[in-house]
Each structure stands twice: as structure tokens, then as C-alpha cells.
Amino acid sequence: MIEISNIHKSFGKQQVLKGIDSVFHKGKTNLIIGKSGSGKTVLIKCIVGLLRPEQGSVKYDGQEFLTMTVNEKKEIRKQIGMLFQGNALFDSMTVEENIRFPLDMFTKQSMSEKVDRVNEVLAKVQLKDTNHKFPSEISGGMQKRVGIARAIVLNPKYLFCDEPNSGLDPKTAMLIDDLIREITQEYNITTVINTHDMNSVVRIGDNILYLYQGEKNWQGDNEQLFYTDNQDLTDFIFASEFLQEAKEFRLQNWKNRKA
């Protein structure tokens, strides 16, 4: 579990985060959503330590992260997996070498142990026998799955995903959503996802934090989304015709059950 409280972050005179409080739960897909410029990426960077807030608290399973020593923070970071928006795969490395990279950096395992672990996570993301391919030889969706495999190869306690469905077609995006949710639940990971994909929000949003102009505007799950009277959130989530129809269908069913 990750707990954040009263997070403030400014750049010069521009106040980007204005006292954000939230809890991100183990075994749940915790989503951070909001319009561009709402502070989502800055919040993620504050949580993982890439930025330091002027005020506030970040706790990893009860341990205060912001006041830790450099070595203590390093131990927490070893438990963090990161899935980047652009995959951040090394073009000159094979799939196996890309996934093995964190094992080379942070473990003293033998080569055979590392290869066994690589094969294990490749099977988990349904990419068996792609070990010796290069990123340029596989599709964007497959590259994203390689990124997930690399993010979980060290058995992280915490997984951060930055726009995991960026650039993917809707079918592949659903596969990535399902894979992230499956991994989160199976390994009981605290997963935090920064996303603009409203289909993902509706499908896998176990815990959703909505930021509006640098403030926490709403928090709840994907079922509560359909019944909120928060107009800012409603306008943001249900802008597409498909999602608006889904909302109206849910509301009608809810009214019928109450009648």
C-alpha cells in the first residue's frame, strides 16, 4: 500500500499540486486520471522520488519515503517496477537482454537463473520464444508486453504504469489492461496507473483518483463513476458517445432496481 498526504509541488510561482491526499491499495489497479496539466505526471514523479514536493508525506507500507537516506530509498526503488509510456526498450538489445537488464543491475544470480526468470515472465505476458528478437522486429503491443515483463522481473511490490495504452489499438489496449490487472491481483502488487484511456478507467478502475487543476476532485471505483453527481468528472469521463450510452444504461438499471 502507498499512502500520500498533503502533497504540494510548485515550479516557480506555478503551483501544480495543491495538497493531494490518497491511498493506493495492494492487489488493486489504482488509476490517476485528469485533463492534461492537472498534475498527474508530477504526482507520480513525487511518489517515486524523481521530484521532491515542498510539503507532504509519501509512505510505502508505512515507511516514510521522503525522509529516507539515499541507501534506504535505493532499497525501496528495488521493489518498484516501471512501465514507461514509450516502453523505453533498448533497441540494440534483444527481448531477453532487455528483460534481463534489471537482474544484471540488481542481483547476483547466475546467468542460467536469470534466463530462467526471463522465460518465466515472458510466459506470463504470452511472449514465449521471442527471446532473441529485437524490439524493431515485434509489434507495438508486443513491445508493451516486453516492457511489462521487464517491470515485473524483480518481483516488485509496487508497479507504476505511465499511459500503458498510448499508441495502441483498442483491442490491444484491452489485452494490456487485462494483463496488468491479472499481474496485480496474482502477485498482490500495489499498481498505480497514469492514464488518459477512459475505457481502461471504466474496465479496470478498482480505485480512481481524479485530479482537477492540481487538486483531488474525486476518488472512488469504476462502479461509483456511473452514479456520481460530480459534473467535472462526468464531463471528463463520459465525453465519448459509447461511454455516455453505457452510463445511461447503468443508471436506468439502477433506477429499475430501486423502483
N, C-alpha and C positions, 0 to 999 in steps of 0.2 A: 504493500500500500504506500502511496505517496500523498503527503498532506502539504498543502501550501496555504499560507495565511498572510494577508495584508501585503501582498507583493506590489511594490511601487517601482517603476522604472521610467526614467526620463532620458532624453538626448538633448542636451542644452536646455532650452526653455520648453521643449515639446514633451509633455507628459504622456507616455504611451500606455502604461499600466497604472491603474488607479485603485490600489487596494484589493487585489484579487484573492479570494478565498475559495478553496475547493479540496475535495478528496478524490483520489483516483484509486479504484479498488482492485484487489487481486482477482485474477480469473475473469475479469470483465474487459470489454472493449470500451475504453474511456475516450470520448471524442471531444476535441476542441474545435468549435466552429465560429464563424463570424465573417463579416464582409472584409474585403481587402483593407488593410490598415487598421483593423480592430485590435491588433496586438497579439494574435495567435503565435506567430513565429517568435516574437520577442519573449513571450511567456515560456515557450518550450526551451529557448536558449537559457533563460534564467533557471529553469528547473534542472537542466543538465550541467549547468556551470559554465556555459560559454559566455554568458553575461552575468554580471553581479547586480542585483537590484539594490536601490538605495535603502530600501526598507523591506522587512518581511521575513518569513521563515519558509524553508523547504525541508521536509523531513522524509527520509527513506526508511520505512518501517520503524519509525520513532526516532531515528538518528538525525540530528540537525546537520544538514549538509553545508550550509553557508559558513559555519564557524569551524569546520574541519580543517586539519592541517593538509598540506599538499599530498602527503602519503595516504592519509585517511580518505581523501577524495579519490585518489587513484584506486583504492580498493572498491569503492562504490562504483566507479566507472567500469571496472572489470565485470560488474554484474549488469551492465547496461548494453542492450543491443540496439543498433540504429539502422533504420531503413530510410535511405535518403530519397528525395524526390527524383533525382536524376540517376538513381541506382548507385552511382559512384563506383562502378566496377573499373578495374584496371584493364585497359584494352590489350595490353601486352601480356596479360596473364590468362591462362586457361580458366575455365569454370572451377576446376578443382583447386587451382592455385589461389583464385580469388577467395574461395570459401575457407581455405586453409590459412589465409593470412592472419586472422586473429589468433589462431592456435600457434602459429610461428612466433607471434609477438608476445603472447601472454602465458604460454605453457612450456613445459619441458618434456612433453610427450615425445615418444619415438615416432619416426615417420609412419610406420605401419599403424600406430594408434591414431595418428592424425588422419590418415587416409580412411581408416575405418569410420571415424566420426564424420568425415566429409560425405562418405557414401550413405551414412545413416540419415543425415539431414537432406541430402539430395533425394532419397526415397521419400522422406516426409513431404517435400514440395513437388513430388511427382516428376523428377528430372533424372531418373536413373540413366546411366550410360551416357551422360553428357560431359563427363569429367574433362575430356581433352579438347572440347570445343572452345573457341574464343567468343567473347561477347558479341562480336560482329557477325558471328555465324548462327546466332539464335534470335528469336523474335523479341519484341519489347516486353511482352508478357512473361516470356521465359527469363529474360534478364531480371525482371522484377522478382521472380521466384528465386533466382540465384541470390539476389540481394537479401531476401528473407532468410534463405539458408545460411548466408554469412552472418546475419544478425542474430541467429539463434544457435550458432555452432558452439558457443561457450556456455550454453545453458543459462541464459540471462534470467535474472529475477524481474527485470524491467525492460520493456521494449517500447521504443519511440519510433513512430512512423510519420514521415513528413510527406503529405499528399501521395499516398501509396498508389492511387489510381490515376495519377496525372499522365495524360497521353495514351491511355488505354481505351479500347473499345468497350462498350457496356458489358458484353458477355465476359470478357477477360477481367474487367473490373470486379464483377460478381465473384469470379473464381478467386481473385486475390482477397476480397473481403472474407469469403468463406474460409480460406486458408489461414488468414490472420486470426479469425475468431476461433478456429479449431486449435491452433497452436496455443493461443491464450488460455483456453479452457483446459486443454490437456496438460499443460505444464504449469498451470496456475500462475501465469505471468501477470504483472501489472502493465497493461498495454495502454499507451497514450497515443492517440492519432490526431494529427492536424489535417483537416480535410475541407475541401470545397464541394465534395461529391454528396449531394443531398440524398441520392439513392442509398449510399452507404450509411448515412445517418439514420434513415428510416429502417434499413435492413438489420444493421448490427450495432446500433447505438444503445448499448447497455446503460451507459452513463454519459450524458451530453452536457458540456459546458458551453454556453453561448456568450460570446463577448460582443459588446456593443460600445464603440468609442472608448475602448480601453477599460471598460468596467464589466463586471459579471452581471449579465442581464437576466439570465435564466439558467437553471440546472435541473435535469430530470432524465427520464429514459425515453426510448423511442415510442412507447405507448402513450406516455403523457403528452408527447408532442401534438398528438391529434386533438387533444382536448384543452390545450392551453388558451387562455384569453390574452396572452402577450402578443400584441399586434405587431411589434417589430419582428419578433421571432416568426410569427405566422407569415408575414410578408416575405421574409428571407427564405424560409424552408419551402413554402408551397407556391413558389413563383412559377414552376412548370405546370402545364395543364395536367399531366399524368398524376403528379403528386397531389394536386388540388382535387382531382377526382377521387383519389384514394382517401383523402381526408374527409370529403363529403360522404363517401361510402361508410367509413368508420363511424362518423358522427350519427348517421342515420341508424346504423345498427345499435349504437349506444342508446339513442333515444327510444328505439323499439323495445330494447331490453328493460328500460325504465318505465315504459308505459304499462 
